[in-house]
């Protein structure tokens, strides 16, 4: 375990230094989150006119939801799917297939380094902007459980995206599948609209999908109140459910990775 931790740290630190040289590219994304949040402010200001709550959420809670969801997006952002598909399509994946370290662990280590850099380039500046300019209350209801839930969101987003990337071993051109799937993922995760606003039948379906554990659940845990499809859970129960979902999704990813490696070696590598 100590050797494994050292490997992850080395890869993560190398990725951190690599992206630090191009930090201006990452800083450019600072415009996206605040602009989209400003659009939400205009929309919900009009929606809440003359109303105290909508679907059980007050105006301040709604702004907090989108503020926290934006920060979680920056923290959990992942491009493992695109990177893996490019490696497979270009043939460069063969160099990873010959290494003793599985590629999924290498990719996860890269993400840790990449997002560590994003903490001070993206997350902290945007958080300060939300608090001091927009006046959003970003104080977590339970800091401990909020941190745990966001870390689990970080892992779940990686797992889901990596599974999408693994389709490249079966599809000649997986870019179309990737784009469609990622759009559906964002919708089903609650990025554009809280999942509690969807029809109840659809909420029941979304409850059993892994996507809510990327954005919706950790955002509601951060706020301090979780409810979906008529099911209300305490913060501890919600995080426990999220942890179980991450373990299950991780097992699925490892199974797909094993099948992909057998297919990869079966065609001559």
DOTIVO-114739 format. One record per residue (C-alpha): x, y, z; residue number from 1; chain. Coordinates in steps of 0.05 Angstrom, whole numbers, plus 32768, in hexadecimal, padded with zeros to 4 digits. Example, Ala and Ser with C-alpha at 12.3 -4.5 7.8 and 13.67 -1.06 7.14 Angstrom:
BEGIN
<atom X="80F6" Y="7FA6" Z="809C" k="1" c="A"/>
<atom X="8111" Y="7FEB" Z="808F" k="2" c="A"/>
! end
This chain:
BEGIN
<atom X="8000" Y="8000" Z="8000" k="1" c="A"/>
<atom X="8039" Y="8030" Z="8010" k="2" c="A"/>
<atom X="8059" Y="8022" Z="7FCC" k="3" c="A"/>
<atom X="8016" Y="802C" Z="7FA9" k="4" c="A"/>
<atom X="800B" Y="806E" Z="7FCD" k="5" c="A"/>
<atom X="8051" Y="8084" Z="7FB7" k="6" c="A"/>
<atom X="8041" Y="8073" Z="7F6F" k="7" c="A"/>
<atom X="7FFF" Y="8099" Z="7F70" k="8" c="A"/>
<atom X="8022" Y="80D4" Z="7F91" k="9" c="A"/>
<atom X="805A" Y="80D5" Z="7F5D" k="10" c="A"/>
<atom X="802A" Y="80D2" Z="7F21" k="11" c="A"/>
<atom X="7FFC" Y="8106" Z="7F40" k="12" c="A"/>
<atom X="8035" Y="8136" Z="7F4F" k="13" c="A"/>
<atom X="8051" Y="812D" Z="7F08" k="14" c="A"/>
<atom X="800D" Y="813D" Z="7EEC" k="15" c="A"/>
<atom X="8007" Y="8179" Z="7F1B" k="16" c="A"/>
<atom X="8049" Y="8196" Z="7F01" k="17" c="A"/>
<atom X="8037" Y="8187" Z="7EB9" k="18" c="A"/>
<atom X="7FF4" Y="81AC" Z="7EBC" k="19" c="A"/>
<atom X="8011" Y="81E4" Z="7EE7" k="20" c="A"/>
<atom X="8039" Y="81F8" Z="7EA9" k="21" c="A"/>
<atom X="7FF7" Y="8202" Z="7E84" k="22" c="A"/>
<atom X="7FCF" Y="821E" Z="7EBE" k="23" c="A"/>
<atom X="7FB6" Y="8258" Z="7E93" k="24" c="A"/>
<atom X="7F8D" Y="8224" Z="7E6B" k="25" c="A"/>
<atom X="7F6D" Y="820C" Z="7EAB" k="26" c="A"/>
<atom X="7F62" Y="8253" Z="7EC5" k="27" c="A"/>
<atom X="7F39" Y="8262" Z="7E86" k="28" c="A"/>
<atom X="7F03" Y="8234" Z="7EA0" k="29" c="A"/>
<atom X="7EF8" Y="8265" Z="7ED9" k="30" c="A"/>
<atom X="7EC9" Y="828B" Z="7EAB" k="31" c="A"/>
<atom X="7E9B" Y="8250" Z="7E9C" k="32" c="A"/>
<atom X="7E83" Y="8240" Z="7EE2" k="33" c="A"/>
<atom X="7E73" Y="8287" Z="7EF8" k="34" c="A"/>
<atom X="7E50" Y="8299" Z="7EB6" k="35" c="A"/>
<atom X="7E24" Y="825B" Z="7EBA" k="36" c="A"/>
<atom X="7E16" Y="826A" Z="7F03" k="37" c="A"/>
<atom X="7E02" Y="82B2" Z="7EF1" k="38" c="A"/>
<atom X="7DD0" Y="8295" Z="7EBF" k="39" c="A"/>
<atom X="7DB2" Y="826A" Z="7EF7" k="40" c="A"/>
<atom X="7DAC" Y="82A8" Z="7F22" k="41" c="A"/>
<atom X="7D83" Y="82CC" Z="7EED" k="42" c="A"/>
<atom X="7D57" Y="828E" Z="7EE0" k="43" c="A"/>
<atom X="7D48" Y="827E" Z="7F29" k="44" c="A"/>
<atom X="7D3E" Y="82C7" Z="7F3D" k="45" c="A"/>
<atom X="7D05" Y="82C9" Z="7F0C" k="46" c="A"/>
<atom X="7CEB" Y="8284" Z="7F21" k="47" c="A"/>
<atom X="7CEA" Y="8295" Z="7F6B" k="48" c="A"/>
<atom X="7CC7" Y="82D8" Z="7F63" k="49" c="A"/>
<atom X="7C8C" Y="82D5" Z="7F92" k="50" c="A"/>
<atom X="7C9F" Y="8290" Z="7FAC" k="51" c="A"/>
<atom X="7CC3" Y="8279" Z="7FEB" k="52" c="A"/>
<atom X="7CD5" Y="8233" Z="7FD3" k="53" c="A"/>
<atom X="7CD5" Y="8208" Z="7F94" k="54" c="A"/>
<atom X="7CD5" Y="81BD" Z="7F9E" k="55" c="A"/>
<atom X="7CE9" Y="81C7" Z="7FE6" k="56" c="A"/>
<atom X="7D26" Y="81F4" Z="7FD6" k="57" c="A"/>
<atom X="7D2B" Y="823D" Z="7FE8" k="58" c="A"/>
<atom X="7D4C" Y="8270" Z="7FBA" k="59" c="A"/>
<atom X="7D8C" Y="8271" Z="7FE4" k="60" c="A"/>
<atom X="7D8E" Y="8224" Z="7FE5" k="61" c="A"/>
<atom X="7D85" Y="8223" Z="7F99" k="62" c="A"/>
<atom X="7DC0" Y="8252" Z="7F90" k="63" c="A"/>
<atom X="7DE8" Y="8229" Z="7FC1" k="64" c="A"/>
<atom X="7DD7" Y="81EA" Z="7F99" k="65" c="A"/>
<atom X="7DF2" Y="8207" Z="7F58" k="66" c="A"/>
<atom X="7E2E" Y="8226" Z="7F7B" k="67" c="A"/>
<atom X="7E41" Y="81E4" Z="7F9C" k="68" c="A"/>
<atom X="7E33" Y="81BD" Z="7F5C" k="69" c="A"/>
<atom X="7E62" Y="81EB" Z="7F37" k="70" c="A"/>
<atom X="7E99" Y="81E1" Z="7F6A" k="71" c="A"/>
<atom X="7E8F" Y="8195" Z="7F69" k="72" c="A"/>
<atom X="7E95" Y="8198" Z="7F1D" k="73" c="A"/>
<atom X="7ED9" Y="81BA" Z="7F23" k="74" c="A"/>
<atom X="7EF1" Y="8189" Z="7F58" k="75" c="A"/>
<atom X="7ED8" Y="8149" Z="7F37" k="76" c="A"/>
<atom X="7EE5" Y="815E" Z="7EEE" k="77" c="A"/>
<atom X="7F00" Y="8124" Z="7EC6" k="78" c="A"/>
<atom X="7F17" Y="8114" Z="7E80" k="79" c="A"/>
<atom X="7F2C" Y="80CB" Z="7E8A" k="80" c="A"/>
<atom X="7EFA" Y="80B6" Z="7E54" k="81" c="A"/>
<atom X="7F18" Y="80E3" Z="7E1F" k="82" c="A"/>
<atom X="7F5F" Y="80D2" Z="7E32" k="83" c="A"/>
<atom X="7F54" Y="8087" Z="7E31" k="84" c="A"/>
<atom X="7F30" Y="8089" Z="7DEE" k="85" c="A"/>
<atom X="7F69" Y="80B1" Z="7DD0" k="86" c="A"/>
<atom X="7F9C" Y="807F" Z="7DE9" k="87" c="A"/>
<atom X="7F76" Y="8044" Z="7DCD" k="88" c="A"/>
<atom X="7F68" Y="8065" Z="7D8A" k="89" c="A"/>
<atom X="7FB0" Y="807C" Z="7D81" k="90" c="A"/>
<atom X="7FCD" Y="8039" Z="7D97" k="91" c="A"/>
<atom X="7FF4" Y="8059" Z="7DD0" k="92" c="A"/>
<atom X="7FCE" Y="8030" Z="7E03" k="93" c="A"/>
<atom X="7FFD" Y="7FF6" Z="7DF5" k="94" c="A"/>
<atom X="8032" Y="8019" Z="7E1F" k="95" c="A"/>
<atom X="8003" Y="8017" Z="7E5B" k="96" c="A"/>
<atom X="7FEE" Y="7FCF" Z="7E4E" k="97" c="A"/>
<atom X="8036" Y="7FBA" Z="7E56" k="98" c="A"/>
<atom X="803F" Y="7FDE" Z="7E99" k="99" c="A"/>
<atom X="8035" Y="7FBC" Z="7EDC" k="100" c="A"/>
<atom X="8008" Y="7FF5" Z="7EF3" k="101" c="A"/>
<atom X="7FC0" Y="7FF1" Z="7ED8" k="102" c="A"/>
<atom X="7FAD" Y="802C" Z="7EAD" k="103" c="A"/>
<atom X="7F6F" Y="803E" Z="7ED7" k="104" c="A"/>
<atom X="7F9C" Y="8049" Z="7F13" k="105" c="A"/>
<atom X="7FCB" Y="8074" Z="7EEA" k="106" c="A"/>
<atom X="7F90" Y="809D" Z="7ED0" k="107" c="A"/>
<atom X="7F74" Y="80A6" Z="7F17" k="108" c="A"/>
<atom X="7FB8" Y="80BE" Z="7F2F" k="109" c="A"/>
<atom X="7FBB" Y="80EF" Z="7EF6" k="110" c="A"/>
<atom X="7F76" Y="8109" Z="7F09" k="111" c="A"/>
<atom X="7F8C" Y="8113" Z="7F52" k="112" c="A"/>
<atom X="7FC7" Y="813D" Z="7F3B" k="113" c="A"/>
<atom X="7F9D" Y="8164" Z="7F08" k="114" c="A"/>
<atom X="7F65" Y="8175" Z="7F39" k="115" c="A"/>
<atom X="7F96" Y="8186" Z="7F71" k="116" c="A"/>
<atom X="7FAF" Y="81BF" Z="7F45" k="117" c="A"/>
<atom X="7F67" Y="81D2" Z="7F36" k="118" c="A"/>
<atom X="7F59" Y="81DD" Z="7F80" k="119" c="A"/>
<atom X="7F7F" Y="821E" Z="7F82" k="120" c="A"/>
<atom X="7F77" Y="8233" Z="7F39" k="121" c="A"/>
<atom X="7F2C" Y="8225" Z="7F31" k="122" c="A"/>
<atom X="7F08" Y="8210" Z="7F70" k="123" c="A"/>
<atom X="7F20" Y="8244" Z="7FA3" k="124" c="A"/>
<atom X="7F19" Y="8280" Z="7F74" k="125" c="A"/>
<atom X="7ED3" Y="826B" Z="7F5E" k="126" c="A"/>
<atom X="7EBE" Y="825D" Z="7FA6" k="127" c="A"/>
<atom X="7ED5" Y="82A3" Z="7FBB" k="128" c="A"/>
<atom X="7EAF" Y="82C1" Z="7F80" k="129" c="A"/>
<atom X="7E6F" Y="829D" Z="7F93" k="130" c="A"/>
<atom X="7E75" Y="82B2" Z="7FDC" k="131" c="A"/>
<atom X="7E8B" Y="82FB" Z="7FD6" k="132" c="A"/>
<atom X="7E6C" Y="830F" Z="7F94" k="133" c="A"/>
<atom X="7E2C" Y="82E6" Z="7F90" k="134" c="A"/>
<atom X="7E22" Y="82DF" Z="7FDB" k="135" c="A"/>
<atom X="7E17" Y="8294" Z="7FD8" k="136" c="A"/>
<atom X="7E18" Y="826F" Z="801A" k="137" c="A"/>
<atom X="7E4B" Y="8237" Z="800E" k="138" c="A"/>
<atom X="7E53" Y="8221" Z="8056" k="139" c="A"/>
<atom X="7E48" Y="81D5" Z="8057" k="140" c="A"/>
<atom X="7E14" Y="81BA" Z="8087" k="141" c="A"/>
<atom X="7E46" Y="8185" Z="809D" k="142" c="A"/>
<atom X="7E8D" Y="8192" Z="8085" k="143" c="A"/>
<atom X="7EA6" Y="814B" Z="8093" k="144" c="A"/>
<atom X="7E6F" Y="8128" Z="806B" k="145" c="A"/>
<atom X="7E72" Y="815C" Z="8035" k="146" c="A"/>
<atom X="7EBC" Y="814F" Z="802A" k="147" c="A"/>
<atom X="7EB2" Y="8103" Z="8029" k="148" c="A"/>
<atom X="7E78" Y="810A" Z="7FF8" k="149" c="A"/>
<atom X="7EA0" Y="8136" Z="7FC9" k="150" c="A"/>
<atom X="7EDA" Y="8105" Z="7FCA" k="151" c="A"/>
<atom X="7EAA" Y="80CD" Z="7FB9" k="152" c="A"/>
<atom X="7E8F" Y="80F9" Z="7F81" k="153" c="A"/>
<atom X="7ED6" Y="8101" Z="7F68" k="154" c="A"/>
<atom X="7EDE" Y="80B5" Z="7F64" k="155" c="A"/>
<atom X="7E9A" Y="80A8" Z="7F46" k="156" c="A"/>
<atom X="7EA4" Y="80DA" Z="7F0E" k="157" c="A"/>
<atom X="7EE7" Y="80B9" Z="7EFD" k="158" c="A"/>
<atom X="7EC9" Y="8073" Z="7EFE" k="159" c="A"/>
<atom X="7E8E" Y="8086" Z="7ED1" k="160" c="A"/>
<atom X="7EBA" Y="80AB" Z="7EA0" k="161" c="A"/>
<atom X="7EEE" Y="8074" Z="7E9E" k="162" c="A"/>
<atom X="7EB8" Y="8041" Z="7E8F" k="163" c="A"/>
<atom X="7EA2" Y="806D" Z="7E55" k="164" c="A"/>
<atom X="7EEA" Y="806F" Z="7E3D" k="165" c="A"/>
<atom X="7EEE" Y="8023" Z="7E3F" k="166" c="A"/>
<atom X="7EBA" Y="801F" Z="7E07" k="167" c="A"/>
<atom X="7EF3" Y="8032" Z="7DD8" k="168" c="A"/>
<atom X="7F0B" Y="7FE9" Z="7DDC" k="169" c="A"/>
<atom X="7ECB" Y="7FD3" Z="7DBB" k="170" c="A"/>
<atom X="7EB8" Y="800E" Z="7D8F" k="171" c="A"/>
<atom X="7EE1" Y="8028" Z="7D55" k="172" c="A"/>
<atom X="7ECA" Y="8070" Z="7D60" k="173" c="A"/>
<atom X="7EB0" Y="807B" Z="7DA7" k="174" c="A"/>
<atom X="7EAF" Y="80C7" Z="7DA6" k="175" c="A"/>
<atom X="7E65" Y="80CB" Z="7D95" k="176" c="A"/>
<atom X="7E52" Y="809B" Z="7DCC" k="177" c="A"/>
<atom X="7E7E" Y="80C2" Z="7DFC" k="178" c="A"/>
<atom X="7E5C" Y="8105" Z="7DEC" k="179" c="A"/>
<atom X="7E15" Y="80EA" Z="7DF2" k="180" c="A"/>
<atom X="7E24" Y="80C4" Z="7E32" k="181" c="A"/>
<atom X="7E46" Y="80FF" Z="7E54" k="182" c="A"/>
<atom X="7E0B" Y="812C" Z="7E44" k="183" c="A"/>
<atom X="7DDA" Y="80FA" Z="7E61" k="184" c="A"/>
<atom X="7E09" Y="80F3" Z="7E9D" k="185" c="A"/>
<atom X="7E07" Y="813D" Z="7EAC" k="186" c="A"/>
<atom X="7DBB" Y="813F" Z="7EA6" k="187" c="A"/>
<atom X="7DB3" Y="8102" Z="7ED2" k="188" c="A"/>
<atom X="7DE5" Y="811C" Z="7F05" k="189" c="A"/>
<atom X="7DBE" Y="815B" Z="7F13" k="190" c="A"/>
<atom X="7DEF" Y="818C" Z="7EF3" k="191" c="A"/>
<atom X="7DBA" Y="81B4" Z="7ECE" k="192" c="A"/>
<atom X="7D7F" Y="81A9" Z="7EFC" k="193" c="A"/>
<atom X="7D77" Y="818A" Z="7F41" k="194" c="A"/>
<atom X="7D5E" Y="8143" Z="7F39" k="195" c="A"/>
<atom X="7D25" Y="8150" Z="7F69" k="196" c="A"/>
<atom X="7D06" Y="817B" Z="7F32" k="197" c="A"/>
<atom X="7CFF" Y="8140" Z="7F03" k="198" c="A"/>
<atom X="7CBD" Y="8118" Z="7EFF" k="199" c="A"/>
<atom X="7CB8" Y="80E5" Z="7F38" k="200" c="A"/>
<atom X="7CBB" Y="80A9" Z="7F09" k="201" c="A"/>
<atom X="7CFC" Y="80C3" Z="7EEB" k="202" c="A"/>
<atom X="7D17" Y="80D2" Z="7F31" k="203" c="A"/>
<atom X="7D0F" Y="8089" Z="7F43" k="204" c="A"/>
<atom X="7D39" Y="8075" Z="7F07" k="205" c="A"/>
<atom X="7D6E" Y="80AA" Z="7F16" k="206" c="A"/>
<atom X="7D72" Y="8093" Z="7F5E" k="207" c="A"/>
<atom X="7D8F" Y="8050" Z="7F48" k="208" c="A"/>
<atom X="7DBF" Y="806C" Z="7F14" k="209" c="A"/>
<atom X="7E07" Y="807F" Z="7F28" k="210" c="A"/>
<atom X="7E03" Y="80C6" Z="7F0D" k="211" c="A"/>
<atom X="7DE0" Y="80E6" Z="7F48" k="212" c="A"/>
<atom X="7E1C" Y="80D5" Z="7F73" k="213" c="A"/>
<atom X="7E48" Y="8102" Z="7F49" k="214" c="A"/>
<atom X="7E23" Y="8144" Z="7F53" k="215" c="A"/>
<atom X="7DDD" Y="8141" Z="7F70" k="216" c="A"/>
<atom X="7DEA" Y="8118" Z="7FAF" k="217" c="A"/>
<atom X="7E2B" Y="813B" Z="7FC5" k="218" c="A"/>
<atom X="7E0B" Y="817F" Z="7FB8" k="219" c="A"/>
<atom X="7DCF" Y="816D" Z="7FE4" k="220" c="A"/>
<atom X="7DFE" Y="8150" Z="8019" k="221" c="A"/>
<atom X="7E24" Y="8192" Z="8018" k="222" c="A"/>
<atom X="7DE3" Y="81B9" Z="8021" k="223" c="A"/>
<atom X="7DCD" Y="8188" Z="8057" k="224" c="A"/>
<atom X="7D8D" Y="816A" Z="803B" k="225" c="A"/>
<atom X="7D85" Y="812F" Z="800C" k="226" c="A"/>
<atom X="7D45" Y="811A" Z="7FEA" k="227" c="A"/>
<atom X="7D37" Y="80F6" Z="7FA9" k="228" c="A"/>
<atom X="7CFC" Y="80CD" Z="7F8F" k="229" c="A"/>
<atom X="7CD8" Y="80D7" Z="7FD1" k="230" c="A"/>
<atom X="7D13" Y="80B9" Z="7FF7" k="231" c="A"/>
<atom X="7D31" Y="80E4" Z="802D" k="232" c="A"/>
<atom X="7D74" Y="80D1" Z="804B" k="233" c="A"/>
<atom X="7D9F" Y="80EE" Z="8082" k="234" c="A"/>
<atom X="7DE3" Y="8109" Z="806E" k="235" c="A"/>
<atom X="7E05" Y="80CC" Z="808A" k="236" c="A"/>
<atom X="7DD6" Y="809C" Z="8065" k="237" c="A"/>
<atom X="7DDE" Y="80C2" Z="8024" k="238" c="A"/>
<atom X="7E2A" Y="80BF" Z="8028" k="239" c="A"/>
<atom X="7E27" Y="8075" Z="803A" k="240" c="A"/>
<atom X="7DFB" Y="8069" Z="7FFC" k="241" c="A"/>
<atom X="7E2D" Y="8090" Z="7FD2" k="242" c="A"/>
<atom X="7E67" Y="8067" Z="7FED" k="243" c="A"/>
<atom X="7E44" Y="8026" Z="7FDC" k="244" c="A"/>
<atom X="7E35" Y="803F" Z="7F96" k="245" c="A"/>
<atom X="7E7E" Y="8052" Z="7F8B" k="246" c="A"/>
<atom X="7E95" Y="800D" Z="7FA1" k="247" c="A"/>
<atom X="7E63" Y="7FEB" Z="7F72" k="248" c="A"/>
<atom X="7E76" Y="8019" Z="7F38" k="249" c="A"/>
<atom X="7EBF" Y="800C" Z="7F46" k="250" c="A"/>
<atom X="7EB3" Y="7FC1" Z="7F42" k="251" c="A"/>
<atom X="7E90" Y="7FCA" Z="7EFF" k="252" c="A"/>
<atom X="7ECA" Y="7FF4" Z="7EE5" k="253" c="A"/>
<atom X="7EFD" Y="7FBF" Z="7EF9" k="254" c="A"/>
<atom X="7ED4" Y="7F89" Z="7ED6" k="255" c="A"/>
<atom X="7ECF" Y="7FB3" Z="7E97" k="256" c="A"/>
<atom X="7F19" Y="7FC2" Z="7E9A" k="257" c="A"/>
<atom X="7F29" Y="7F78" Z="7E9F" k="258" c="A"/>
<atom X="7EFD" Y="7F69" Z="7E63" k="259" c="A"/>
<atom X="7F1D" Y="7FA2" Z="7E3C" k="260" c="A"/>
<atom X="7F63" Y="7F88" Z="7E4B" k="261" c="A"/>
<atom X="7F50" Y="7F42" Z="7E34" k="262" c="A"/>
<atom X="7F34" Y="7F60" Z="7DF3" k="263" c="A"/>
<atom X="7F72" Y="7F8B" Z="7DEA" k="264" c="A"/>
<atom X="7FA3" Y="7F52" Z="7DF2" k="265" c="A"/>
<atom X="7F75" Y="7F25" Z="7DC9" k="266" c="A"/>
<atom X="7F81" Y="7F4E" Z="7D8A" k="267" c="A"/>
<atom X="7FCC" Y="7F46" Z="7D8B" k="268" c="A"/>
<atom X="7FEB" Y="7F72" Z="7DC1" k="269" c="A"/>
! end
